[in-house]
Amino acid sequence: MKKVVVAACLAAVVAVLATAAWGSTGGASKVASASNADTALVKCGKTRSIGLMAPFTGPAASIGINQVHWANFYKTNYNKTHKSKIKFVNEDTQLGSANGTAEAVKGAQALGSNSAVLGVVGPAGSNEVKATTGALKGAGLGWVSGSATNTQITLDGTRKGFFFRTVPPDSSQSKSVSGYITATLKVKRVYIIDDQEAYSTGLADEVQAQLKAKGVTVGRDGVSQQQSDFTSLINKIPRNTQLVYLPWQLPPKGQAFGQQMKSQGRAGTKLMGSDGLFDPLFAGLGNNVYDSFFPVNPSDKRVAAFKAIHKGTELFGAPSYVAAQVVTGAIDRACKNGTASRAEVRAQIKKTNISVAASLLGLPVAFNKNGDMVKKPFGIYHSVKGVFVRVA
């Protein structure tokens, strides 16, 4: 009897540890180990499950909901034209919230524990990609982000074969930004303010180094994503500064900074944001505003269809449409024999080859060994009457 009780206790401890390791989600099947999660065969059936990680709510919701809308737009189009269907298992990462990346990690654990989930779209932020690596990789999941651009997240080797993205890295974005600032705007005095997160500091470092190499005088500061009063920070910016560069993730913060610049008599100073600020909130600050953004083909008929549904042409989420396209295509190929494992789906993501005609980005989508797109240009946009127009 004593042996039976001891055995039962040990089994209970093991079960608790397994649940803690993967997190929990109501009613979801639990995956017992990383090895099992990676190779376990799932019956594909008529409906396949894909994780969707995005900031549904929180400070970055204005861009997060745009990503969700574009991903769901792909799902609707796909489900109309295929016998098999896809559904999203949604996880709100609350990017930029006071909880940091805690919600993203919690969501990654929930997806890892759900044995029906074969791949993941998202998350949005580079800091979230770093934070969720352990949970997603440990569960054998391949994940594709439509907005995480930090250069190092595909180069440090940590996520190789697991993480992919349908946007160019900041090494490409930084060259477009520094080149436009010096060659077109011919600016000689720049002030850079990062938001102290991985995406922002990495991009700021690259742009700063490139501008200095081109003889530009560069000041540098940082501010928390939680800050909303930028008065003291603005007062530190030299009066002869011609352009302030904000590689930020949260459009409401970019808008607040620009408004406070104007209230302090600095309306003549140019502002340039990065992809995270490609939003009407930032564009609405006036004609002195510039931004760098992902490659997207605005003449694609799907853009017009999206506009008809959502009464707008917000393009920030368009690469998330492509991310959903990549994951779905990989699952379809892995499911040809009726079953698929997460390892098989990852292998198929690596083999992605979407033609220019089928790509919303206006360029083919294929990945190199690190998970970056083979072709990865960045564009520069100028605010004209509150709308970003491509100028380079």
C-alpha positions, 0 to 999 in steps of 0.5 A: 500500500505504501508503495502505491501511495508513493508512486501516486505522489510521484506521478502527481508531482510529474503532472504538476511540473509538466503543466507548469512548464507549458502553461495552461489554457482552458480545455486545451490538450496538454503536451507532455514534453518538448520532444513529444510536442515537436514530433507528435502527429496531429490529425489535420482534419477539416479545420487546422489551428494556428496561433495568432499572437498580437496586441489586441489591447493595450498601448499598441492596440492601434497597430495590433488590431490592424495586424489582426484584421489583416490576418483574419482577412487572409483567413476569410479569403482562404476559407472561402476557396479551400475545402480545408479551413483554418482557425486562429487561437488568439493570444493578446500580448498587450505590447508596451503594457506595464507588464512588459512581455509577461502576457506574450510569454503567457500566451506562448505557453498556452499555445505550446500546451494546445496540441492542436496548434501547428504553427504561430503568426506573430508576435508583433514586437522584437522584445516579445520574440525574444521573450517567447522563444523558450516557450515556442521553441520548447514546444516545437512551434515555428512562428512567423512575425509580420513586424519584428525587425530587430536585426539580431533576432535572426542572426544570434542563432537562438531561433534558427529553424523556428522563427521567420519574418515577412518584414525586412530587418533593421539592418535594411531599415537603418540604411534606408533611414540614414540614406534619406536623412543625409542624401534627400533631407540633407540634415546635419543635426539629428537627435535620436530617442529610443524607447528602451526596448530591443527593437528600438535600441537596436535600430537606434544604434544602427542609424546613429552609427551610420549617420555619424559615419556620414558626418552628421552630429547626433544626440541620443537619449532614451525614454520608457514606453510608459512615459507620457510627459516628454517636456523635460526630454524635449527641453534637452534637445538642442534648439538647432536640431533639424530632425528628431528620430523616434524608432518607437513602437507605440503610435499614441506615444509618438503622437503625444511627443509631436504634440508636445514638441509643437506646444513648446514652439518646436513645430519646425523640427522634422520628425521621423518615425520607424515602422512602429509609428506607421499610423494615422496618429503619427501621420496626422502631426503634419507635413514635417513628419516622415516614416520608414515602412515595410514593402507592400504593394498598394495596387494589389487588388486585395488592398482595395478589398480590405479597404472596402471592408474596413473603410481604410487603407492601413497597411501596417498589418499587411505583412501579417496577412503574408505571415498567415499565408506562409504558416497556412501554406506550410500546414497544407503541405505538411498535411498532405498525408492527413497528419502533421507534426510541428516539426514537419510544419517548420520544415515546410515554412523553410521551403516557402516560395510565394511568387510576386503575383501571389505576394501582397508585398510586391516581391517574392517571399522565400527565406534564407537560412536565418529566417529572413526574407531573401529580398528585403527592401524598406521604403520611406514615407512622407505625411501629406495631409495626414496620410503617409505617401511613399517618397523613396 
